[in-house]
Amino acid sequence: MKIFNFTQEFANQIINYDSVDAFYKKIMRTVEPTSIGFMYIEQGGIVGMHEAPVPQLFIVIQGEGWICGADKEKIFLKAGEGVFWQTGQAHESGSDSGLTALVLESKQINLA
């Protein structure tokens, strides 16, 4: 797995269109069909250990939680942080306080 940071500090300022105090962080560009959705993990919730059927990008957009791989070592994530799993990588995710994540799944994910 690979950890990413999607917070504003890593975004580029938008200087076109008479923009003011606006920033953009590209996530990815798709060629293959892509599933995009939200995942809600409630307080104390867990998505059990499973293998990624296709490459998956999991970005926490609200709250905080944790992810782990087959080694069961928890890595904590907060809003603006994300993780990318390749096909076949075993993983689990959960939250002690609740979280909302943006989830992208596609056979081909090319992160910026």
C-alpha positions as YAML, in Angstrom:
chain: A
units: angstrom
residues:
- id: 1
  name: MET
  ca: [0.00, 0.00, 0.00]
- id: 2
  name: LYS
  ca: [1.01, 3.60, -0.51]
- id: 3
  name: ILE
  ca: [-0.10, 6.55, 1.66]
- id: 4
  name: PHE
  ca: [-0.98, 9.90, 0.04]
- id: 5
  name: ASN
  ca: [-1.75, 13.36, 1.38]
- id: 6
  name: PHE
  ca: [-4.51, 15.36, -0.34]
- id: 7
  name: THR
  ca: [-4.57, 18.39, 1.95]
- id: 8
  name: GLN
  ca: [-4.39, 21.94, 0.63]
- id: 9
  name: GLU
  ca: [-0.70, 22.34, 1.43]
- id: 10
  name: PHE
  ca: [0.09, 19.97, -1.48]
- id: 11
  name: ALA
  ca: [-2.26, 21.71, -3.96]
- id: 12
  name: ASN
  ca: [-1.36, 24.25, -6.63]
- id: 13
  name: GLN
  ca: [-2.78, 27.74, -6.59]
- id: 14
  name: ILE
  ca: [-5.28, 28.43, -9.38]
- id: 15
  name: ILE
  ca: [-4.03, 31.54, -11.13]
- id: 16
  name: ASN
  ca: [-6.39, 31.49, -14.15]
- id: 17
  name: TYR
  ca: [-9.94, 32.85, -14.41]
- id: 18
  name: ASP
  ca: [-9.35, 35.78, -12.02]
- id: 19
  name: SER
  ca: [-9.18, 33.23, -9.21]
- id: 20
  name: VAL
  ca: [-8.45, 34.32, -5.65]
- id: 21
  name: ASP
  ca: [-7.29, 32.07, -2.81]
- id: 22
  name: ALA
  ca: [-8.27, 28.89, -4.69]
- id: 23
  name: PHE
  ca: [-6.20, 25.71, -4.95]
- id: 24
  name: TYR
  ca: [-6.42, 22.43, -6.89]
- id: 25
  name: LYS
  ca: [-4.91, 19.01, -6.22]
- id: 26
  name: LYS
  ca: [-5.42, 16.54, -9.04]
- id: 27
  name: ILE
  ca: [-6.18, 13.04, -7.81]
- id: 28
  name: MET
  ca: [-6.08, 11.02, -11.02]
- id: 29
  name: ARG
  ca: [-7.07, 10.76, -14.68]
- id: 30
  name: THR
  ca: [-8.97, 7.68, -15.83]
- id: 31
  name: VAL
  ca: [-8.93, 5.74, -19.07]
- id: 32
  name: GLU
  ca: [-10.83, 2.68, -17.85]
- id: 33
  name: PRO
  ca: [-14.33, 2.82, -16.35]
- id: 34
  name: THR
  ca: [-14.06, 3.92, -12.73]
- id: 35
  name: SER
  ca: [-16.37, 3.47, -9.75]
- id: 36
  name: ILE
  ca: [-16.49, 6.52, -7.49]
- id: 37
  name: GLY
  ca: [-18.40, 6.52, -4.23]
- id: 38
  name: PHE
  ca: [-18.48, 7.43, -0.57]
- id: 39
  name: MET
  ca: [-17.83, 5.04, 2.28]
- id: 40
  name: TYR
  ca: [-19.22, 5.81, 5.71]
- id: 41
  name: ILE
  ca: [-17.71, 4.02, 8.69]
- id: 42
  name: GLU
  ca: [-19.59, 4.78, 11.86]
- id: 43
  name: GLN
  ca: [-18.06, 5.07, 15.34]
- id: 44
  name: GLY
  ca: [-16.45, 1.72, 16.13]
- id: 45
  name: GLY
  ca: [-17.12, 0.44, 12.61]
- id: 46
  name: ILE
  ca: [-14.82, -1.84, 10.62]
- id: 47
  name: VAL
  ca: [-14.62, -2.97, 7.01]
- id: 48
  name: GLY
  ca: [-13.14, -6.43, 7.52]
- id: 49
  name: MET
  ca: [-9.95, -7.80, 6.01]
- id: 50
  name: HIS
  ca: [-10.30, -8.44, 2.27]
- id: 51
  name: GLU
  ca: [-8.24, -8.31, -0.91]
- id: 52
  name: ALA
  ca: [-8.68, -5.41, -3.30]
- id: 53
  name: PRO
  ca: [-10.46, -6.81, -6.38]
- id: 54
  name: VAL
  ca: [-9.08, -3.88, -8.47]
- id: 55
  name: PRO
  ca: [-6.81, -0.96, -7.61]
- id: 56
  name: GLN
  ca: [-8.50, 1.20, -4.94]
- id: 57
  name: LEU
  ca: [-7.94, 4.75, -3.72]
- id: 58
  name: PHE
  ca: [-9.43, 5.55, -0.30]
- id: 59
  name: ILE
  ca: [-9.37, 9.24, 0.72]
- id: 60
  name: VAL
  ca: [-10.67, 10.33, 4.12]
- id: 61
  name: ILE
  ca: [-12.72, 13.50, 3.62]
- id: 62
  name: GLN
  ca: [-14.28, 13.81, 7.07]
- id: 63
  name: GLY
  ca: [-13.36, 12.41, 10.47]
- id: 64
  name: GLU
  ca: [-10.49, 10.05, 11.09]
- id: 65
  name: GLY
  ca: [-9.78, 6.36, 11.20]
- id: 66
  name: TRP
  ca: [-7.22, 3.69, 10.46]
- id: 67
  name: ILE
  ca: [-6.20, 1.19, 7.82]
- id: 68
  name: CYS
  ca: [-3.98, -1.87, 8.03]
- id: 69
  name: GLY
  ca: [-2.60, -4.49, 5.72]
- id: 70
  name: ALA
  ca: [-2.10, -8.21, 6.20]
- id: 71
  name: ASP
  ca: [0.46, -7.43, 8.95]
- id: 72
  name: LYS
  ca: [-2.40, -5.88, 11.04]
- id: 73
  name: GLU
  ca: [-0.25, -2.79, 11.82]
- id: 74
  name: LYS
  ca: [-2.68, 0.14, 12.03]
- id: 75
  name: ILE
  ca: [-1.89, 3.38, 10.21]
- id: 76
  name: PHE
  ca: [-4.04, 6.32, 11.28]
- id: 77
  name: LEU
  ca: [-5.52, 8.68, 8.68]
- id: 78
  name: LYS
  ca: [-7.35, 11.98, 9.05]
- id: 79
  name: ALA
  ca: [-9.28, 14.16, 6.61]
- id: 80
  name: GLY
  ca: [-7.18, 14.91, 3.54]
- id: 81
  name: GLU
  ca: [-5.09, 11.75, 3.75]
- id: 82
  name: GLY
  ca: [-5.53, 8.63, 1.68]
- id: 83
  name: VAL
  ca: [-4.21, 5.23, 0.78]
- id: 84
  name: PHE
  ca: [-3.83, 3.35, -2.52]
- id: 85
  name: TRP
  ca: [-4.10, -0.43, -2.70]
- id: 86
  name: GLN
  ca: [-3.09, -2.52, -5.69]
- id: 87
  name: THR
  ca: [-5.16, -5.50, -6.86]
- id: 88
  name: GLY
  ca: [-4.80, -8.38, -4.41]
- id: 89
  name: GLN
  ca: [-3.49, -6.36, -1.47]
- id: 90
  name: ALA
  ca: [-5.23, -7.43, 1.73]
- id: 91
  name: HIS
  ca: [-6.49, -4.60, 3.90]
- id: 92
  name: GLU
  ca: [-8.94, -3.56, 6.58]
- id: 93
  name: SER
  ca: [-10.23, -0.15, 7.62]
- id: 94
  name: GLY
  ca: [-12.07, 1.23, 10.62]
- id: 95
  name: SER
  ca: [-12.76, 4.21, 12.83]
- id: 96
  name: ASP
  ca: [-13.09, 4.81, 16.55]
- id: 97
  name: SER
  ca: [-14.99, 8.09, 16.01]
- id: 98
  name: GLY
  ca: [-16.48, 7.75, 12.50]
- id: 99
  name: LEU
  ca: [-15.31, 8.80, 9.05]
- id: 100
  name: THR
  ca: [-16.41, 9.47, 5.51]
- id: 101
  name: ALA
  ca: [-14.11, 8.45, 2.67]
- id: 102
  name: LEU
  ca: [-14.15, 8.99, -1.07]
- id: 103
  name: VAL
  ca: [-13.43, 5.63, -2.74]
- id: 104
  name: LEU
  ca: [-12.26, 5.23, -6.34]
- id: 105
  name: GLU
  ca: [-11.93, 1.78, -7.93]
- id: 106
  name: SER
  ca: [-10.65, 1.12, -11.42]
- id: 107
  name: LYS
  ca: [-8.49, -1.35, -13.33]
- id: 108
  name: GLN
  ca: [-6.23, 1.56, -14.19]
- id: 109
  name: ILE
  ca: [-5.56, 4.34, -11.68]
- id: 110
  name: ASN
  ca: [-2.89, 6.85, -12.62]
- id: 111
  name: LEU
  ca: [-2.31, 9.11, -9.64]
- id: 112
  name: ALA
  ca: [-1.00, 12.59, -10.36]
...
